[in-house]
Amino acid sequence: MNLTKIKKDAKLSDIINDPKKQKTMLTEWFVTNKEYDEAKELTYCEFPLKWRWDETNKKWIKRQHGFKIGRLYYVNPAEGE
């Protein structure tokens, strides 16, 4: 997740009108809930189980094959704690 720092002397109007900050995961969750009935059945916390966030296009996309683990690292038990 990309978190942007806001300067101390930044004007609120500049922050609000910044096009990069117009679409967030939360605001687009509301949009997706408005457009898709199946999205309305999920809470915001459950949403990533059925939908994935497309950072490039700033929108939620329905998962095709359900929830997946991105990476799973193997550790040999002989390595110890």
Sequence and secondary structure as in RCSB ss.txt:
>XXXX:A:sequence
MNLTKIKKDAKLSDIINDPKKQKTMLTEWFVTNKEYDEAKELTYCEFPLKWRWDETNKKWIKRQHGFKIGRLYYV
NPAEGE
>XXXX:A:secstr
       TT  HHHHHH GGGT  HHHHHHHHHHH GGGGGS TTTHHHHEEEETTTTEEEE SS    S     
 GGG  
